[in-house]
Amino acid sequence: MAVPIEFLAAVSSEFAAETAVKARAMGIGLLRTEFMFADYPEEPTHTTQVASYRRIADLFPQLHVAIRTWDCGPDKPLRFLTERSVRRGIRAYPMLTDILDRQLSAIAQAAQGSSALVGVMAPMVSLPEELEWFVQRCRDHGLSRIGTMLETPALAVMIDDVVKLVDFICVGTGDLASGAFGASRDSPFDSSYFDLWQPATLRVINMIAKGCQVNSTPLSVCVSSPTDTLIFAVLAGIGVEATAVPAAQLMRIRDSFTEVSTEQCVKTAAAALSQPTAKAARSAAYSAFSANQRL
């Protein structure tokens, strides 16, 4: 039986990408470039960037490899950007156009020399016009597969406009929840808001999925701390085509997700979406799932 969702890897290093290969990942859903070079005292050279991106891409011939451009900011300091990275994600780019252009040039060259389906993604976008600016810059560098992270509620409600601009979308659940609930990842008192079973989060993802389906835009969801594999049945039932998970956990998650039908996923998702609390959503999902199927 075909699994109704693809399992991609979310990685931050070449070692993690190699781990993903061993776990039989179906590609890279998120390559966090800022972590690859976080400790570099100087900006990595064009040659260094091309070689690093290509080595990772070449591990996944004919498969999707999504490279996110620098997602820097006060909470994600890059040593070579210390004095310039005062804004988060795409908002920093107007001050970093030279560094962004050099990265896009390196990604484009790595893509040209690889058999992988290399795509590039923008980080922390809030406005369609920000994304439009990024897409044009990518095209200027010869990149043809251009997507975006969707990490803000503001961009989520503009999904009908977003799908007209990009080739694929990857939802970042942590930042999306932070924005939706006004919660801090650093606060132990806010941890419950980051539970992916929260109906508000699931309903926002459902809204995004519906918008993507209208335009046939591929949609993946990055789940950075998966603890309950049933959530992937819910995502599949919502219409999410792929999920990006930590490489070290990928094999365990995928192997527990066998013999699951699309019909089971749709019913499970409907049950979860109908509930008002995270606890009730999880309970309803388990009740709706086939009694003889154990995840």
Summary of the structure (lengths in Angstrom):
residues: 295
radius of gyration: 18.6
end to end distance: 15.4
largest distance: 57.0
contacts: 1037
relative contact order: 0.13
helix: 49%
strand: 15%
